[in-house]
Amino acid sequence: MNEIPLSVLTGDIVGSRRIDDHTRLDQALESALGLLELQYGAYVDRYRGDGFQVALRSPAQAMTAAVLTRAALIRHSPSRRETWDARIAVAIGPGHLPETGRFASANGEVYVRSGQALDALSEGDTRFALSLPAPDDTLALLTRFADATIQGWTHNAAEVTYWQLQHAETQKALAERLGRAQSTIHQRLHAARWPLIEEYLAHVGQRIAAIMEAPR
């Protein structure tokens, strides 16, 4: 079977052992992963309780899927003091989609790089990693900036980003969806640094697409 362009997201919940309401956390993670299946046709799997892995046919959508996953978790956080988030390592490269329910057998190079990148994340405070077939220092730097922004999100900032990533609505439409004043939505999008996140995702998606289309 020929390899196809693939993205693999390997992640785990930050500080899961300190979280009291594991039932609600599990529901939030299941909801987030289910959304990736619906939105991107993703293949998903869970492991070790708080760990997960996702495979996407479209590498260009990988970082958008990763941001959406974190937004979905943060918006369900119980309080400002207890923010739910995930470390997510994204690897891009040729590979094979896993057999349904059999991620354990998916041991190609792109899966290995994703797992190794997650292991490296666990040693520091960064929560995003992007592993490409060849290093790209510019994308790596931009990804660290995006991660620093997301780590500062409140529940409200994550919620508006969560909906924007799915529907790309006007502020008026988003205000109607959430039952808030348009001025409130504007403030929350500003707090989320949404225009910058949107530009980052568009740029990284274009760069990844170009990388995968380049002759190897």
C-alpha positions in Angstrom: 0.0 0.0 0.0 1.4 3.4 -1.0 2.0 6.0 1.7 -0.2 9.2 1.6 0.4 12.7 3.0 -0.6 12.4 6.7 -0.7 14.3 9.9 -0.6 12.7 13.3 -1.5 14.4 16.5 -0.4 12.8 19.7 -1.5 14.4 23.0 -2.2 14.2 26.6 -4.0 16.2 29.3 -1.9 18.7 31.3 -1.8 17.9 35.0 -4.5 15.2 34.7 -3.6 13.6 38.1 -4.5 16.9 39.8 -8.0 17.1 38.2 -10.8 16.0 40.5 -13.7 15.7 38.1 -12.4 13.0 35.7 -15.8 12.1 34.5 -16.5 15.6 33.2 -12.9 15.8 31.8 -13.4 12.5 30.0 -16.6 13.8 28.5 -14.9 17.0 27.3 -12.1 15.1 25.7 -14.5 12.6 24.0 -16.5 15.5 22.7 -13.4 17.2 21.3 -12.2 14.1 19.6 -15.7 13.4 18.2 -15.7 16.8 16.7 -12.4 16.1 14.9 -14.0 13.0 13.5 -17.0 15.0 12.3 -15.2 18.1 11.1 -12.1 16.5 9.5 -12.9 12.8 9.0 -10.2 12.1 11.6 -9.2 8.7 12.9 -9.0 8.9 16.7 -7.9 6.7 19.6 -7.5 7.0 23.3 -4.8 5.5 25.5 -3.6 5.6 29.1 -6.8 7.4 30.2 -5.6 10.9 29.4 -3.7 10.3 26.2 -5.0 10.4 22.6 -3.9 10.1 19.0 -5.4 11.5 15.9 -4.6 10.9 12.2 -5.8 13.2 9.5 -5.7 12.8 5.7 -5.2 16.6 5.2 -1.9 17.7 6.8 -2.7 21.3 6.1 -5.6 21.1 8.6 -3.5 19.6 11.4 -2.7 22.7 13.4 -6.3 23.9 13.1 -7.5 20.6 14.5 -4.9 20.9 17.3 -6.1 24.4 18.2 -9.7 23.3 18.1 -9.0 20.5 20.5 -7.3 22.8 23.0 -10.1 25.3 22.7 -12.7 22.6 23.3 -11.0 21.5 26.5 -10.3 25.0 27.8 -13.9 26.1 27.3 -15.0 23.3 29.7 -12.5 24.3 32.4 -14.2 24.4 35.8 -12.6 27.8 36.8 -9.9 30.3 36.2 -7.8 28.5 38.7 -8.3 25.1 37.1 -7.8 25.3 33.4 -8.0 22.1 31.3 -5.6 21.9 28.5 -3.6 19.5 26.4 -0.1 19.1 25.1 -0.3 18.2 21.4 2.6 17.2 19.2 1.8 17.3 15.5 3.9 15.4 13.0 3.6 15.8 9.2 4.8 13.3 6.6 4.0 10.4 4.4 2.4 7.4 6.1 -0.6 5.0 6.4 -3.9 5.6 8.1 -4.4 3.2 11.0 -6.8 0.4 10.8 -10.0 1.3 12.8 -9.3 0.9 16.5 -5.7 -0.3 15.9 -3.5 2.7 16.4 -1.1 0.5 18.3 -0.1 -1.1 15.1 0.4 2.2 13.3 4.2 2.5 13.9 5.3 4.4 10.8 7.9 7.2 10.9 5.3 10.0 11.2 3.7 8.3 14.2 7.1 7.8 15.8 8.0 11.5 15.3 4.7 12.6 16.8 5.2 10.5 19.9 8.8 11.6 20.3 7.8 15.2 20.0 5.2 14.7 22.8 7.8 13.2 25.0 9.9 16.3 24.5 7.0 18.5 25.4 6.5 16.8 28.7 10.0 18.0 29.8 9.0 21.7 29.6 6.2 24.2 29.7 5.5 24.3 25.9 2.2 22.6 24.8 2.5 22.6 21.0 5.1 21.0 18.8 5.2 20.8 15.0 7.5 18.1 13.5 8.0 18.3 9.7 10.0 16.0 7.4 12.7 18.7 7.5 13.1 21.3 10.3 11.6 24.7 9.7 12.7 27.2 12.3 10.2 29.9 11.2 7.2 27.7 11.6 8.6 26.4 14.9 8.9 29.9 16.2 5.4 30.9 15.1 4.0 27.8 16.7 5.6 28.7 20.0 4.1 32.1 19.8 0.7 30.6 19.1 1.1 28.2 22.0 2.0 31.1 24.4 -1.2 32.9 23.3 -3.4 29.8 23.8 -1.9 29.2 27.3 -3.3 32.6 28.3 -6.9 31.9 27.1 -9.7 32.1 29.6 -12.9 29.9 29.3 -14.6 32.8 27.4 -11.7 33.3 25.0 -11.6 29.6 24.2 -15.3 29.4 23.7 -15.4 32.1 21.0 -12.4 30.6 19.3 -14.0 27.2 19.4 -17.0 28.4 17.5 -15.0 30.6 15.1 -12.9 27.6 14.1 -16.0 25.7 13.1 -18.2 28.3 11.5 -16.1 31.5 10.7 -19.1 33.6 11.7 -19.4 37.4 11.9 -19.3 38.8 15.3 -23.1 39.5 15.1 -23.8 35.9 14.2 -21.6 34.6 17.0 -23.2 36.9 19.5 -26.6 35.5 18.5 -25.3 32.0 18.8 -24.0 32.5 22.3 -26.7 34.9 23.5 -24.3 37.7 24.2 -23.9 41.3 23.2 -21.8 41.9 20.1 -19.5 44.1 22.1 -18.9 41.2 24.5 -18.0 38.9 21.6 -15.6 41.6 20.2 -13.9 41.8 23.6 -13.5 38.1 23.9 -12.2 37.6 20.3 -9.7 40.4 21.1 -8.6 38.7 24.3 -8.1 35.4 22.4 -6.0 37.3 19.8 -8.2 35.7 17.3 -7.0 37.7 14.2 -3.4 36.5 14.9 -4.4 32.9 15.5 -6.5 32.9 12.3 -3.5 34.3 10.3 -1.1 31.8 11.9 -3.4 28.9 11.0 -3.8 30.1 7.4 0.0 30.6 7.1 1.0 27.3 8.6 -1.6 25.4 6.6 -0.3 26.9 3.3 3.3 26.1 4.3 2.5 22.5 5.2 0.6 22.1 1.9 3.5 23.4 0.0 6.0 21.1 1.9 3.9 18.0 1.2 3.5 18.9 -2.5 7.2 19.5 -3.1 9.1 16.7 -4.9 10.8 14.3 -2.5 
